């Protein structure tokens, strides 16, 4: 997976179990995965239906758990909503519980995005007379 992707992530049902209008419990490995994606150089956008006070609560909840987003409900931090701006945000990937089949576990999400399998060096095969090749 290439570095520096913009990844839009939904909140209710994706970062947390759906508990709207409250805040549900965090999904397993969500904050570890989001922090790792940021560390890997990806920009995360919180992309949610929430607005006003409920949006502020979601942003604060994520911040309290170590994740600060590149942008919230915008394509970039400085974007201002006007009637001439599409509400469809620009992102390379969208992670949402409303995907066909629902959201995967966060460990699976990370593995899909990174193809992260340890690449261990393979020992060189030694033949019967390998000691002579020094």
C-alpha positions in Angstrom: 0.0 0.0 0.0 1.4 3.4 -0.9 2.2 5.8 1.8 0.4 9.1 2.5 -3.2 8.0 1.8 -6.1 10.1 2.9 -8.5 7.8 4.8 -12.0 8.9 5.8 -13.3 7.1 8.9 -16.9 7.1 10.2 -17.5 7.4 13.9 -20.7 5.6 15.0 -20.6 1.9 14.3 -17.0 2.2 13.0 -14.8 3.8 15.6 -17.3 3.0 18.4 -20.2 0.6 18.6 -23.3 2.4 17.6 -24.7 4.2 20.6 -25.9 7.4 19.0 -26.8 10.0 20.4 -24.4 8.8 23.1 -20.9 7.5 22.5 -20.7 3.8 22.2 -17.7 1.7 23.4 -14.6 1.7 21.3 -14.3 -1.1 18.8 -11.5 -3.6 19.5 -8.0 -2.3 18.4 -9.5 0.9 16.8 -7.3 3.5 18.5 -4.2 1.3 18.2 -4.9 0.9 14.5 -5.7 4.6 13.8 -2.6 5.7 15.6 -0.5 3.2 13.7 -2.0 4.4 10.4 -1.0 8.0 11.3 2.5 6.9 12.3 2.7 5.2 8.9 2.1 8.6 7.2 -1.6 8.4 6.4 -3.9 11.4 7.0 -7.2 10.5 8.7 -10.4 12.4 8.3 -13.3 12.0 10.7 -16.3 11.6 8.4 -19.5 11.4 10.3 -23.1 12.4 10.3 -22.7 14.1 13.7 -22.8 17.8 13.9 -22.6 20.6 16.5 -22.2 19.4 20.1 -22.5 15.7 19.2 -19.6 16.2 16.7 -17.5 18.0 19.3 -18.1 15.1 21.7 -16.9 12.6 19.1 -13.8 14.6 18.3 -13.0 15.0 22.0 -13.5 11.3 22.6 -11.0 10.4 19.9 -8.5 13.0 21.1 -8.8 11.6 24.6 -7.8 8.3 23.1 -4.8 9.7 21.3 -6.2 10.3 17.8 -6.3 13.8 16.4 -7.7 14.0 12.8 -6.3 15.8 9.8 -9.7 17.2 9.1 -13.3 16.7 10.4 -16.2 16.4 7.9 -14.0 18.3 5.4 -11.5 17.3 2.7 -8.8 19.5 4.3 -8.7 21.5 7.6 -9.1 25.0 6.0 -12.1 24.0 3.9 -15.2 26.1 4.6 -18.7 24.9 3.8 -20.5 27.0 1.2 -23.3 26.1 -1.3 -20.6 25.9 -4.0 -18.6 23.2 -2.2 -19.6 19.5 -2.6 -20.3 17.7 0.7 -18.6 14.7 -0.8 -15.2 14.8 0.7 -12.0 13.8 -1.1 -10.3 10.7 0.3 -8.5 7.7 -1.1 -10.3 5.3 1.1 -13.5 5.3 3.2 -13.9 3.1 6.3 -17.6 2.9 7.3 -19.9 0.3 9.0 -22.4 1.0 6.2 -20.1 -0.7 3.6 -21.5 -3.7 1.9 -20.7 -6.4 4.4 -20.1 -4.0 7.2 -16.8 -2.9 8.7 -14.1 -5.5 9.3 -12.3 -5.8 12.5 -9.6 -3.1 12.9 -6.8 -5.7 12.9 -8.1 -6.9 9.5 -8.4 -3.3 8.3 -4.7 -2.6 9.1 -3.6 -5.8 7.5 -5.5 -5.0 4.3 -4.1 -1.5 4.1 -0.5 -2.5 4.8 -0.3 -6.1 3.7 1.6 -6.3 7.0 3.3 -9.6 7.3 6.8 -9.8 8.7 9.4 -10.0 6.0 12.1 -12.1 7.6 15.3 -12.6 5.8 15.6 -16.1 4.4 18.7 -18.0 5.4 20.9 -19.0 2.5 20.8 -22.6 1.7 24.0 -24.4 2.4 25.0 -27.3 0.3 27.4 -30.1 1.2 30.4 -28.2 -0.1 29.4 -24.6 0.9 32.4 -24.3 3.2 34.6 -24.3 0.1 33.0 -21.1 -1.3 34.6 -18.7 1.3 
